[in-house]
Amino acid sequence: MRGDSWFSNLCSSALRAKTLTSPSETLTRNGPGEGLVRRLGLFDLILIGIGASIGAGIFVVTGTVARDAGPGVTISFILAGGACVLNALCYAELSSRFPAVVGGAYLYTYVAFNELTAFLVFAQMMLDYHIGAASIARSLASYFVTLLELFPFFKDNIPNWIGHGGKEFFGGVVSINILAPILLALLTIILCRGVGESSVLNACMTGTKVVIVLIVIAVGAFQIDVSNWTPFAPNGFKAIVTGSTVVFFAYVGFDAVANSAEESKRPQKDLPLGILGSLFICAALYIGVCLVITGMVPYKLLGEDAPLAEAFTSKGLKYVSILISFGAVAGLTTTLLVGLYVQSRLYLGLGRDGLLPSIFAKVHPTRHTPIHSQVWVGLVAGILAGLLNVHVLSHILSVGSLIGYSVVAACVVTLRWKDKVTSRGPTRWISKRQEGLICLVTVVCCGFSGGLSYRLNASFIILIVAAVVAVLAIIALLRRQVYADPTGFSCPGVPILPAICIFFNIFLFAQLHYEAWVRFVVLSIISVGIYSFYGQHHANPETSALYIGVCLVITGMVPYKLLSEDAPLAEAFTSKDLKYVSILISFGAVDGLTTTLLVGLYVQLRRIKKSDGTLTGEVVPYNIVPLDTPALTNAIGTFAEHLIDLERNE
């Protein structure tokens, strides 16, 4: 019986969802002295998106893919950029719908589906973030040492274990690197100082990176020989499509903007613009670099390690190669900085919801940043980067990004159902929802089977059949469901566009290394175990929704700078001549503090009582009683004053 009860509790907990139904209900606590602070404007958000997307890869990936796709690599980047635009439109709608809560894909999944699915999405994305941060830190250390070696004093005098590679043990699995953890520690300290300082650093480094890329494009444009663009697609269109599946991951990072929701000044307006704006800028830069590199040197002569730098060196422009090294350092710095920033905000969201220990939900009262979460992600990345050769794990990455993008697209569809169909009665809503979910799962299966057949060079008929079945499922979604347009930014073409996103994302998932699939399954099983024994017992999605609703009201009625410290909510209503609401608030404060005090006394007595019923006589450090006793006294006094004023007015 106890086993059945445990399993039923697990199922009920796993299937519950977060109740945030409108943009207004997502405004979190942002008063003076607590919570995150809204300091990021549209320009800052665009820089975050660019900083997260463009790393050193712009100087490397373009050339390596061009070796197979030829000058057609430009089309590869256009196709991949188009696919990312579709995903970005889905992110833009949800960031506009829930504009002021951290969490990104995790939050959207929690609202649209359920708690367990949201936790699984978080786990998959977080593993990518942790390993990715460690890998980027190692690459940054290597590039940094390369810059130092430009000076004669450092050349050939820096040992490998400081920056390059690292001293290896146990067959290369353990690889000691000193510089990578130091760089991570410095960036973590900057992030802990506040979003203002970190955004300034990101702006400077991203600006430097973009300027260097523009210089590379401008200088390279004068070295282009148009004959190098012929033949444009030497290995056919399939090589271009294969190249697009590789360069797709060069755009990954615009979702970081969605995790800046709680620190954006105008989230409902700026988040969609930040997501789409950063993506279009990145696409333009990538395409410009592709045209330059394939026009300067015949694609067959491009190197594998540093193709762009080698192309300029072959033209006698070595100073541009040095600029590229500086650009790589700037690019990796911003990518790492934004990655650490996003991780801490995800941990903050789960800590608030109870799915992780509450220490991750704490925000520094003056720095307005989740220091505990920030230190944790920096520590994890530092250990991985300092001790392990994380580059060997690169083939199991990108799972989290593709899963997150796919689930976000599905969230757009399901939330559109909820908006319109819930009023028709629960029975019909459930049946309609089940029909829609079956259609979405069908699209997922078709995307995976089509991608697998393409990867294995199976009969082209399998891919055609998978595409046809997916189209039929999309038609069923379109014909059998009713969709409502949300307030704010609206993703066009629902459900067709999100379904295409899902198909393409899962198609790419099928192209990943088989060990990435194993990682997906194993991590999912581990995550279910963690949720079963911790998350389900501590999660409380409704509590944060109540806080959010109250904070919406108080920050919407009065400018936050005018809020008092003693009774901000009551005074806000009094300033609007709604004193009867202030009386209700005072009564609620008395009631709430009384119950809190009673529970505190009960718990404290239970803690200091021996098994035989006698008291231990020792003082237990429990803060509820000394904290809430004077607060209750003040609340009773305030309530009495309201009653006296009410009697006088009558």
C-alpha positions as CSV (number, residue, x, y, z in Angstrom):
1,M,0.0,0.0,0.0
2,R,2.8,2.4,0.9
3,G,4.5,1.7,-2.4
4,D,1.3,2.4,-4.3
5,S,0.8,5.6,-2.4
6,W,4.4,6.7,-3.1
7,F,3.9,6.0,-6.8
8,S,0.6,7.8,-7.0
9,N,2.1,10.8,-5.2
10,L,5.0,10.7,-7.7
11,C,2.6,10.7,-10.7
12,S,0.4,13.5,-9.3
13,S,3.5,15.6,-8.5
14,A,5.1,15.0,-11.9
15,L,2.0,16.0,-13.8
16,R,1.3,19.3,-12.0
17,A,2.0,22.5,-13.9
18,K,3.0,26.0,-12.9
19,T,0.0,28.4,-13.1
20,L,1.2,31.5,-14.9
21,T,-1.5,32.4,-17.4
22,S,-0.8,35.9,-18.5
23,P,2.1,38.3,-18.9
24,S,0.9,40.4,-16.0
25,E,1.0,37.4,-13.6
26,T,4.7,36.8,-14.3
27,L,6.0,39.9,-12.8
28,T,8.3,38.9,-9.9
29,R,9.4,40.7,-6.8
30,N,11.5,43.6,-7.8
31,G,11.2,46.0,-5.0
32,P,14.1,47.8,-3.3
33,G,16.5,45.6,-1.5
34,E,15.4,42.2,-2.8
35,G,15.3,40.2,-6.0
36,L,17.0,40.9,-9.3
37,V,17.2,44.4,-10.7
38,R,16.0,45.6,-14.1
39,R,19.0,47.1,-15.6
40,L,19.2,45.6,-19.1
41,G,17.9,47.5,-22.1
42,L,17.4,46.3,-25.6
43,F,21.0,47.0,-26.6
44,D,22.2,44.9,-23.7
45,L,19.9,42.0,-24.6
46,I,21.1,42.0,-28.2
47,L,24.7,42.0,-27.0
48,I,23.9,39.1,-24.7
49,G,22.5,37.1,-27.7
50,I,25.5,38.0,-29.9
51,G,27.9,37.2,-27.0
52,A,26.4,33.8,-26.4
53,S,26.2,32.9,-30.1
54,I,29.5,34.0,-31.7
55,G,32.6,32.6,-30.1
56,A,35.9,31.5,-31.8
57,G,33.8,29.3,-34.0
58,I,33.1,32.1,-36.5
59,F,36.9,32.0,-37.4
60,V,37.0,28.1,-37.5
61,V,33.6,26.5,-38.3
62,T,33.1,28.6,-41.5
63,G,36.4,27.2,-43.0
64,T,36.0,23.6,-41.9
65,V,32.5,23.3,-43.3
66,A,33.6,25.0,-46.5
67,R,36.1,22.2,-47.2
68,D,33.1,19.9,-47.9
69,A,30.4,22.2,-49.0
70,G,32.7,24.6,-51.0
71,P,31.5,28.1,-51.6
72,G,28.0,26.7,-51.0
73,V,28.8,27.0,-47.3
74,T,27.1,30.4,-47.5
75,I,23.8,28.6,-48.4
76,S,24.5,26.2,-45.4
77,F,24.6,29.2,-43.1
78,I,21.4,30.7,-44.7
79,L,19.5,27.4,-44.3
80,A,20.7,27.0,-40.7
81,G,19.9,30.6,-39.9
82,G,16.4,30.2,-41.4
83,A,15.8,27.2,-39.1
84,C,17.1,29.1,-36.1
85,V,14.8,32.0,-37.0
86,L,11.8,29.6,-36.8
87,N,13.0,28.6,-33.3
88,A,13.6,32.2,-32.3
89,L,10.1,33.1,-33.3
90,C,8.8,30.5,-30.8
91,Y,11.1,31.8,-28.1
92,A,10.0,35.4,-28.9
93,E,6.3,34.6,-28.4
94,L,6.9,32.8,-25.0
95,S,9.3,35.5,-23.8
96,S,6.6,38.0,-24.5
97,R,3.9,35.9,-22.9
98,F,6.0,35.3,-19.7
99,P,8.2,38.4,-19.8
100,A,9.5,38.7,-16.3
101,V,10.4,35.3,-14.8
102,V,13.8,33.6,-15.2
103,G,13.8,30.0,-16.5
104,G,13.6,30.2,-20.3
105,A,12.7,26.7,-21.7
106,Y,12.4,25.3,-18.3
107,L,9.7,27.8,-17.3
108,Y,7.8,27.5,-20.5
109,T,7.7,23.7,-20.2
110,Y,6.6,23.9,-16.5
111,V,3.6,26.1,-17.6
112,A,2.7,24.3,-20.8
113,F,3.3,20.6,-19.8
114,N,4.2,19.5,-16.3
115,E,6.8,19.6,-13.6
116,L,8.7,16.4,-14.4
117,T,9.1,17.3,-18.1
118,A,10.4,20.8,-17.1
119,F,13.0,19.2,-14.8
120,L,14.1,16.8,-17.5
121,V,14.5,19.8,-19.9
122,F,16.6,21.6,-17.3
123,A,18.8,18.6,-16.7
124,Q,19.5,18.1,-20.4
125,M,20.3,21.8,-21.0
126,M,22.3,22.2,-17.8
127,L,24.7,19.3,-18.7
128,D,25.4,21.0,-22.0
129,Y,26.0,24.3,-20.2
130,H,28.4,22.7,-17.6
131,I,30.5,20.8,-20.1
132,G,30.3,23.6,-22.6
133,A,31.5,26.1,-20.1
134,A,34.5,23.9,-19.1
135,S,35.3,23.3,-22.7
136,I,35.2,27.0,-23.7
137,A,37.3,27.8,-20.6
138,R,40.0,25.4,-21.8
139,S,39.9,26.9,-25.3
140,L,40.0,30.4,-23.9
141,A,43.1,29.5,-21.9
142,S,44.8,28.1,-25.0
143,Y,44.0,31.2,-27.1
144,F,45.2,33.4,-24.2
145,V,48.5,31.6,-24.0
146,T,48.8,31.9,-27.8
147,L,48.5,35.6,-27.5
148,L,51.1,35.7,-24.7
149,E,53.5,33.7,-26.9
150,L,53.5,36.5,-29.4
151,F,55.9,38.3,-27.0
152,P,59.4,36.9,-27.0
153,F,59.6,36.7,-23.2
154,F,56.7,34.1,-23.1
155,K,57.5,32.2,-26.3
156,D,58.3,28.5,-25.5
157,N,58.4,29.3,-21.8
158,I,54.8,28.5,-20.8
159,P,54.3,24.8,-19.8
160,N,51.4,22.9,-21.2
161,W,49.7,22.4,-17.9
162,I,49.1,26.1,-17.6
163,G,47.1,26.7,-20.8
164,H,47.8,24.5,-23.8
165,G,46.1,21.2,-23.5
166,G,47.2,20.2,-20.1
167,K,49.3,17.5,-18.4
168,E,47.5,14.2,-19.0
169,F,47.0,11.2,-16.8
170,F,45.0,7.9,-17.1
171,G,45.1,7.8,-20.9
172,G,44.2,11.5,-21.3
173,V,40.9,11.4,-19.4
174,V,42.5,13.4,-16.5
175,S,44.2,16.5,-17.9
176,I,45.5,19.2,-15.5
177,N,45.0,22.8,-16.6
178,I,45.7,25.7,-14.3
179,L,44.7,28.7,-16.3
180,A,41.1,27.7,-17.2
181,P,39.9,27.6,-13.6
182,I,41.6,30.9,-12.9
183,L,39.7,32.5,-15.8
184,L,36.5,31.0,-14.7
185,A,37.0,32.3,-11.1
186,L,37.6,35.9,-12.5
187,L,34.4,35.8,-14.6
188,T,32.5,34.4,-11.7
189,I,33.6,37.2,-9.4
190,I,32.6,39.8,-12.0
191,L,29.1,38.1,-12.3
192,C,28.7,38.1,-8.5
193,R,29.3,41.8,-8.4
194,G,26.1,42.4,-10.3
195,V,24.5,42.4,-13.7
196,G,25.6,46.0,-14.3
197,E,29.4,45.1,-14.1
198,S,29.0,41.9,-16.1
199,S,26.9,43.6,-18.8
200,V,29.6,46.3,-19.2
201,L,32.3,43.6,-19.7
202,N,30.1,41.7,-22.1
203,A,29.4,44.9,-24.1
204,C,33.1,45.8,-24.3
205,M,34.2,42.2,-25.4
206,T,31.3,41.7,-27.8
207,G,31.9,45.1,-29.3
208,T,35.5,44.2,-29.8
209,K,34.6,40.9,-31.4
210,V,32.1,42.4,-33.8
211,V,34.5,45.2,-34.8
212,I,37.3,42.6,-35.5
213,V,34.9,40.5,-37.6
214,L,33.8,43.6,-39.6
215,I,37.5,44.4,-40.2
216,V,38.2,40.9,-41.3
217,I,35.2,41.1,-43.8
218,A,36.2,44.5,-45.0
219,V,39.9,43.7,-45.6
220,G,39.1,40.3,-47.0
221,A,36.6,41.8,-49.5
222,F,39.5,43.4,-51.4
223,Q,41.3,40.0,-51.6
224,I,38.3,38.1,-53.2
225,D,38.8,36.3,-56.5
226,V,35.4,35.5,-57.8
227,S,36.8,32.5,-59.8
228,N,37.2,30.7,-56.4
229,W,33.4,30.6,-56.2
230,T,33.2,28.3,-59.1
231,P,32.0,25.6,-58.8
232,F,29.6,26.9,-56.1
233,A,28.5,23.4,-54.9
234,P,31.2,21.0,-55.9
235,N,29.8,18.1,-53.8
236,G,26.2,18.7,-54.6
237,F,23.2,20.0,-52.6
238,K,23.5,17.1,-50.0
239,A,26.9,18.5,-48.9
240,I,25.2,21.9,-48.4
241,V,22.4,20.3,-46.3
242,T,24.9,18.3,-44.3
243,G,26.9,21.5,-43.7
244,S,23.7,23.3,-42.4
245,T,23.3,20.6,-39.8
246,V,26.8,21.3,-38.6
247,V,26.6,25.1,-38.6
248,F,23.2,25.1,-37.0
249,F,25.0,25.0,-33.6
250,A,26.9,28.1,-34.5
251,Y,23.7,30.1,-33.9
252,V,22.9,28.4,-30.6
253,G,22.9,31.1,-27.9
254,F,20.0,33.4,-28.7
255,D,18.0,31.6,-26.0
256,A,20.2,33.2,-23.4
257,V,18.2,36.4,-24.0
258,A,15.0,34.6,-22.7
259,N,16.8,33.9,-19.4
260,S,17.4,37.6,-18.9
261,A,13.7,38.3,-18.5
262,E,13.8,39.3,-14.8
263,E,16.6,41.8,-15.4
264,S,15.1,43.4,-18.5
265,K,13.7,47.0,-18.2
266,R,10.9,46.3,-20.7
267,P,10.8,42.6,-21.0
268,Q,7.5,42.2,-23.0
269,K,8.8,44.4,-25.7
270,D,12.6,44.0,-25.6
271,L,12.9,40.3,-25.2
272,P,11.4,39.3,-28.6
273,L,13.4,42.1,-30.3
274,G,16.6,41.0,-28.5
275,I,16.2,37.4,-29.5
276,L,15.5,38.1,-33.2
277,G,17.8,41.1,-33.5
278,S,20.8,39.2,-32.1
279,L,20.1,36.2,-34.4
280,F,19.9,38.4,-37.6
281,I,23.1,40.2,-36.7
282,C,24.9,36.8,-36.1
283,A,23.6,35.5,-39.4
284,A,24.8,38.5,-41.3
285,L,28.3,38.2,-39.8
286,Y,28.5,34.5,-40.5
287,I,27.5,34.9,-44.1
288,G,30.0,37.8,-44.6
289,V,32.8,35.6,-43.3
290,C,31.8,32.7,-45.5
291,L,31.9,34.9,-48.6
292,V,35.3,36.3,-47.7
293,I,37.0,33.0,-46.9
294,T,35.7,31.1,-49.9
295,G,36.5,34.1,-52.2
296,M,40.1,34.5,-50.9
297,V,41.3,30.9,-51.2
298,P,40.1,27.9,-53.2
299,Y,38.0,25.8,-50.8
300,K,40.3,22.8,-51.2
301,L,43.3,24.7,-49.8
302,L,41.5,25.8,-46.6
303,G,43.2,24.5,-43.4
304,E,41.4,22.6,-40.7
305,D,42.6,24.2,-37.5
306,A,42.6,28.0,-38.3
307,P,41.4,28.3,-41.9
308,L,40.5,32.0,-41.8
309,A,43.9,33.0,-40.2
310,E,45.8,30.9,-42.7
311,A,43.8,32.4,-45.6
312,F,45.0,35.9,-44.6
313,T,48.5,34.7,-43.9
314,S,48.7,33.3,-47.4
315,K,47.9,36.8,-48.7
316,G,50.7,38.4,-46.7
317,L,48.2,39.9,-44.2
318,K,49.6,38.5,-40.9
319,Y,48.4,41.4,-38.8
320,V,44.8,40.3,-39.6
321,S,45.7,36.8,-38.3
322,I,46.8,38.5,-35.0
323,L,43.5,40.4,-35.0
324,I,41.7,37.1,-35.4
325,S,43.4,35.7,-32.3
326,F,42.3,38.7,-30.3
327,G,38.8,38.2,-31.7
328,A,38.8,34.6,-30.7
329,V,39.8,35.6,-27.1
330,A,37.0,38.2,-27.0
331,G,34.5,35.8,-28.5
332,L,35.3,33.0,-26.1
333,T,35.2,35.4,-23.2
334,T,31.7,36.6,-24.0
335,T,30.4,33.1,-24.7
336,L,31.7,31.9,-21.4
337,L,30.5,34.9,-19.5
338,V,26.9,34.7,-20.9
339,G,26.9,30.9,-20.4
340,L,27.8,31.2,-16.7
341,Y,25.2,34.0,-16.3
342,V,22.4,31.9,-17.9
343,Q,23.2,28.8,-15.7
344,S,22.9,30.8,-12.5
345,R,19.5,32.2,-13.6
346,L,18.3,28.6,-14.3
347,Y,19.4,27.4,-10.9
348,L,17.6,30.5,-9.4
349,G,14.4,29.5,-11.1
350,L,14.5,25.9,-9.9
351,G,15.5,27.0,-6.4
352,R,12.4,29.2,-6.2
353,D,10.2,26.4,-7.4
354,G,11.6,24.0,-4.8
355,L,13.0,21.5,-7.4
356,L,16.5,22.3,-6.1
357,P,17.6,23.3,-2.6
358,S,16.4,26.8,-1.5
359,I,20.0,28.1,-1.3
360,F,19.9,28.5,-5.0
361,A,17.0,30.9,-4.8
362,K,18.8,33.4,-2.6
363,V,19.6,36.8,-4.1
364,H,22.1,39.1,-2.6
365,P,20.3,42.1,-1.1
366,T,22.7,44.7,-2.4
367,R,24.3,43.1,-5.5
368,H,21.0,41.8,-6.7
369,T,22.5,38.6,-8.1
370,P,22.1,35.0,-7.1
371,I,25.5,34.6,-5.7
372,H,25.1,31.1,-4.4
373,S,24.0,29.8,-7.8
374,Q,26.7,31.8,-9.5
375,V,29.4,30.4,-7.3
376,W,28.1,26.9,-7.8
377,V,28.1,27.0,-11.6
378,G,31.6,28.6,-11.6
379,L,32.8,25.9,-9.2
380,V,31.4,23.1,-11.3
381,A,32.9,24.5,-14.5
382,G,36.2,25.1,-12.7
383,I,36.5,21.5,-11.5
384,L,35.7,20.1,-14.9
385,A,38.0,22.5,-16.8
386,G,40.9,22.1,-14.4
387,L,40.9,18.3,-14.0
388,L,39.2,16.7,-17.1
389,N,39.8,16.7,-20.8
390,V,36.3,17.8,-21.5
391,H,37.0,18.3,-25.2
392,V,36.5,14.5,-25.6
393,L,32.9,15.0,-24.5
394,S,32.1,17.5,-27.2
395,H,30.3,14.8,-29.3
396,I,27.6,14.4,-26.7
397,L,26.8,18.1,-26.5
398,S,24.0,19.9,-28.3
399,V,21.4,17.4,-27.0
400,G,20.1,19.9,-24.5
401,S,19.8,22.7,-27.0
402,L,17.9,20.6,-29.5
403,I,15.6,19.2,-26.9
404,G,15.0,22.6,-25.4
405,Y,14.2,24.1,-28.8
406,S,11.8,21.3,-29.7
407,V,10.0,21.5,-26.4
408,V,9.7,25.3,-26.6
409,A,8.1,24.9,-30.1
410,A,5.6,22.4,-28.6
411,C,4.9,24.8,-25.8
412,V,3.8,27.5,-28.3
413,V,1.3,25.1,-29.7
414,T,-0.1,23.7,-26.5
415,L,-0.4,27.1,-24.8
416,R,-2.5,28.3,-27.7
417,W,-4.9,25.4,-27.1
418,K,-5.2,26.3,-23.4
419,D,-6.1,29.9,-24.1
420,K,-9.2,29.0,-26.1
421,V,-10.3,25.5,-25.2
422,T,-10.3,25.5,-21.4
423,S,-13.6,27.4,-21.3
424,R,-15.4,24.7,-23.2
425,G,-15.3,22.2,-20.3
426,P,-12.6,19.9,-18.9
427,T,-13.7,16.7,-20.7
428,R,-13.5,18.2,-24.2
429,W,-10.3,20.0,-23.4
430,I,-8.6,16.8,-22.3
431,S,-9.6,14.9,-25.4
432,K,-8.6,17.7,-27.7
433,R,-5.3,18.0,-25.9
434,Q,-4.6,14.3,-26.2
435,E,-5.3,14.5,-29.9
436,G,-2.9,17.3,-30.3
437,L,-0.1,15.6,-28.2
438,I,-0.4,12.5,-30.4
439,C,0.1,14.7,-33.5
440,L,3.1,16.4,-31.9
441,V,4.6,13.0,-31.0
442,T,4.0,11.8,-34.5
443,V,6.0,14.8,-35.9
444,V,8.8,13.9,-33.4
445,C,8.9,10.3,-34.6
446,C,8.9,11.3,-38.2
447,G,11.7,13.8,-37.7
448,F,13.9,11.1,-36.0
449,S,13.1,8.4,-38.5
450,G,13.8,10.7,-41.4
451,G,17.0,12.0,-39.9
452,L,18.2,8.5,-39.1
453,S,17.5,7.3,-42.7
454,Y,19.4,10.4,-44.0
455,R,22.3,9.7,-41.7
456,L,22.6,6.0,-42.7
457,N,22.2,6.7,-46.4
458,A,19.1,4.5,-46.5
459,S,16.5,4.7,-49.2
460,F,15.3,8.2,-49.9
461,I,11.8,6.8,-49.9
462,I,11.9,6.5,-46.1
463,L,12.7,10.2,-45.7
464,I,9.8,11.1,-48.1
465,V,7.4,8.9,-46.2
466,A,8.4,10.4,-42.9
467,A,7.9,13.9,-44.3
468,V,4.5,13.0,-45.7
469,V,3.3,11.5,-42.4
470,A,4.6,14.6,-40.6
471,V,2.7,16.8,-43.0
472,L,-0.5,14.8,-42.3
473,A,0.0,15.2,-38.6
474,I,0.5,19.0,-39.0
475,I,-2.7,19.1,-41.1
476,A,-4.5,17.3,-38.2
477,L,-3.1,19.8,-35.8
478,L,-4.4,22.6,-37.9
479,R,-7.9,21.2,-38.6
480,R,-8.7,19.6,-35.2
481,Q,-7.5,22.3,-32.8
482,V,-8.6,25.9,-32.1
483,Y,-5.9,28.4,-31.6
484,A,-5.9,31.8,-30.0
485,D,-3.6,34.7,-30.6
486,P,-1.7,35.7,-27.4
487,T,-1.2,39.3,-26.2
488,G,2.2,40.7,-27.1
489,F,4.4,39.2,-29.8
490,S,2.7,36.3,-31.7
491,C,4.6,33.6,-33.6
492,P,3.1,33.5,-37.1
493,G,1.8,30.3,-38.7
494,V,0.9,28.3,-35.6
495,P,0.8,25.3,-35.6
496,I,2.7,24.9,-38.9
497,L,5.8,26.8,-38.1
498,P,6.4,25.3,-34.6
499,A,5.8,21.8,-36.0
500,I,8.4,22.4,-38.7
501,C,10.8,23.5,-36.0
502,I,10.2,20.3,-34.1
503,F,10.7,18.1,-37.2
504,F,14.0,19.9,-38.1
505,N,15.3,19.9,-34.6
506,I,14.7,16.1,-34.1
507,F,16.1,15.6,-37.6
508,L,19.3,17.2,-36.4
509,F,19.1,15.2,-33.1
510,A,19.3,12.0,-35.3
511,Q,22.5,13.3,-36.8
512,L,24.3,13.4,-33.4
513,H,26.8,10.7,-32.3
514,Y,25.1,7.6,-30.9
515,E,26.8,8.3,-27.6
516,A,24.7,11.5,-27.4
517,W,21.6,9.4,-27.6
518,V,22.9,7.2,-24.8
519,R,23.7,10.3,-22.7
520,F,20.1,11.6,-23.3
521,V,18.6,8.3,-22.0
522,V,20.9,7.9,-19.0
523,L,20.6,11.5,-17.9
524,S,16.8,11.3,-18.2
525,I,16.8,8.2,-15.9
526,I,19.1,9.9,-13.4
527,S,16.9,13.0,-13.5
528,V,13.8,11.1,-12.8
529,G,15.5,9.5,-9.8
530,I,16.5,12.9,-8.4
531,Y,13.1,14.2,-9.0
532,S,11.4,11.2,-7.3
533,F,13.5,11.4,-4.1
534,Y,13.8,15.2,-3.8
535,G,12.0,17.4,-6.3
536,Q,8.5,16.1,-5.9
537,H,8.6,16.5,-2.1
538,H,9.9,20.1,-2.2
539,A,8.4,21.6,-5.3
540,N,5.6,24.2,-4.8
541,P,4.7,26.0,-8.1
542,E,1.7,27.7,-6.6
543,T,3.7,29.6,-3.9
544,S,5.7,31.5,-6.4
545,A,2.6,32.2,-8.4
546,L,1.0,33.9,-5.3
547,Y,4.2,35.9,-4.8
548,I,4.2,36.9,-8.4
549,G,0.6,38.0,-8.4
550,V,1.1,40.2,-5.3
551,C,4.3,41.7,-6.7
552,L,2.6,42.6,-9.9
553,V,0.0,44.6,-8.0
554,I,2.4,46.4,-5.7
555,T,4.9,47.4,-8.4
556,G,2.2,48.4,-10.8
557,M,0.4,50.7,-8.4
558,V,3.3,52.7,-7.0
559,P,6.8,53.4,-8.5
560,Y,9.1,50.9,-6.7
561,K,11.4,53.8,-5.4
562,L,8.4,55.1,-3.4
563,L,7.6,51.8,-1.7
564,S,8.1,51.8,2.1
565,E,9.9,49.2,4.1
566,D,7.3,48.6,6.8
567,A,4.0,48.2,5.1
568,P,4.5,48.7,1.4
569,L,1.3,46.9,0.2
570,A,-1.0,48.6,2.6
571,E,0.4,52.0,1.9
572,A,0.1,51.4,-1.8
573,F,-3.6,50.9,-1.5
574,T,-4.0,53.8,0.9
575,S,-2.3,56.1,-1.6
576,K,-5.1,55.1,-4.1
577,D,-7.9,55.9,-1.6
578,L,-8.6,52.2,-1.1
579,K,-8.3,52.1,2.7
580,Y,-10.7,49.3,3.2
581,V,-8.2,47.1,1.3
582,S,-5.5,48.2,3.7
583,I,-7.6,47.1,6.6
584,L,-8.0,43.7,4.9
585,I,-4.2,43.5,4.5
586,S,-3.7,44.4,8.1
587,F,-6.1,41.7,9.2
588,G,-4.3,39.2,6.9
589,A,-1.0,40.2,8.3
590,V,-2.2,39.5,11.9
591,D,-3.7,36.2,10.8
592,G,-0.5,35.1,8.9
593,L,1.9,36.1,11.5
594,T,-0.2,34.4,14.2
595,T,-0.2,31.1,12.4
596,T,3.6,31.5,11.6
597,L,4.3,32.2,15.3
598,L,2.2,29.3,16.5
599,V,3.9,26.9,14.1
600,G,7.3,28.2,15.1
601,L,6.6,27.7,18.8
602,Y,5.3,24.2,18.1
603,V,8.3,23.2,16.1
604,Q,10.7,24.7,18.6
605,L,9.1,22.8,21.5
606,R,9.2,19.6,19.5
607,R,12.9,20.2,18.8
608,I,14.0,20.7,22.5
609,K,11.8,17.9,24.0
610,K,13.4,14.6,25.0
611,S,11.9,11.3,24.3
612,D,10.7,11.0,27.9
613,G,8.8,14.2,27.6
614,T,11.2,16.4,29.6
615,L,12.9,19.5,28.2
616,T,16.6,19.5,27.3
617,G,17.1,23.0,28.5
618,E,19.2,24.0,25.6
619,V,18.4,26.9,23.3
620,V,17.6,25.9,19.7
621,P,18.6,28.4,17.0
622,Y,15.2,28.9,15.5
623,N,14.5,32.4,14.1
624,I,10.7,32.3,13.7
625,V,9.8,33.3,17.3
626,P,12.1,36.2,17.9
627,L,11.6,37.5,14.4
628,D,7.8,37.3,14.2
629,T,6.8,38.3,17.8
630,P,7.5,42.0,17.3
631,A,6.2,41.8,13.8
632,L,2.9,40.4,15.1
633,T,2.7,43.1,17.7
634,N,3.2,45.8,15.1
635,A,0.6,44.2,12.8
636,I,-2.0,44.1,15.7
637,G,-1.3,47.8,16.4
638,T,-1.7,48.7,12.8
639,F,-4.9,46.8,12.5
640,A,-6.2,48.5,15.7
641,E,-5.3,52.0,14.3
642,H,-7.3,51.2,11.1
643,L,-10.3,50.2,13.2
644,I,-10.1,53.5,15.2
645,D,-9.7,55.6,12.1
646,L,-12.7,53.8,10.6
647,E,-14.8,54.5,13.7
648,R,-13.8,58.2,13.7
649,N,-14.8,58.6,10.0
650,E,-18.2,57.1,10.7
